[in-house]
């Protein structure tokens, strides 16, 4: 038996890829907004931490 056969027996399995796509998009959109709005001095301090 193939793995695909197991997925075909689950009711409503077609919803899971859409949910994971929305979670992916929300996470990276929020991360991008945070990176744009973050304090630039904080970004500079954190960027230089490995060198200190």
Residue, then its C-alpha position, 0 to 999 in steps of 0.5 A: x500500500x502506498x502512502x497516498x492511499x492512506x491520505x485518501x481515506x482521511x476525510x477533509x485532508x484537502x484542508x491541511x495544505x491550505x492551513x499550512x500555507x496560511x500559517x507559513x504566509x502569516x509567520x513570514x509576513x509578520x517577520x517581515x513587518x517586524x524587520x522593517x519596523x524594528x529599531x535600527x540601532x537594535x539590529x546593528x547591536x545584534x548584528x555585531x554580537x558575534x564579533x564582540 
